[in-house]
Amino acid sequence: MNAVSRSLGMGSFFGESILDDSPRENTIVTREPCQLLRVEQRDFRALWQEPPDV
């Protein structure tokens, strides 16, 4: 069974499980061609913990 849990527009993001190691539960389907950025969890955490440049 396919169910739409939410629709996202331009500039939206998904993939919150990268923050807390929860299992991936969704499959993403696009209605039109798009560009996506994949960030591995270890890389995301390294960026998250890096002090901001002020």
N, C-alpha and C positions, 0 to 999 in steps of 0.2 A: 504494500500500500504506500502510495506517495502522498505526502502531506506538506503543504507550504507552511513553515513556521513563521517566516517573515520575508518581506521583500526589502532589498537594500537598493539605495540609489547611488548616484555618482559620488565618490569620495567616502563611501561607507567602508567599514572594515568588518572582518569576522575572524574567528580563530582564537577566541578568548581562552580556550583550554591550554594555550601556551603558557599562561600565567600560573596555573596551579596543578599541572600534571593530570587533570581530569581526562577521561577517555574521550576521543572524538566521536561525536554522535550524529553529525550531520553530513550530508553530501550537498555540495554547492552546484547549482545548475544556472548557467547564464542564459539570458534571452537573446543576447547579441554579443558579438566579439568584444572582448575586453582585455586589458592588461592587468596582470596580478603580480604581486611581489610576495615571494615566499621567504620567510625568515625562520631559520632553525631555532629551536628553543635555546640552545647554548649561546647563540649569537645575540638573541633578543635579551637574554638575562645579562650578558656582558654590557650591552648598551644601556639597559635599565639601571645597572649598578654604577655606571660611570658618572662621576660628578659633572654637572653641567658647566659649560664655559660661560662665564659671566663677564 
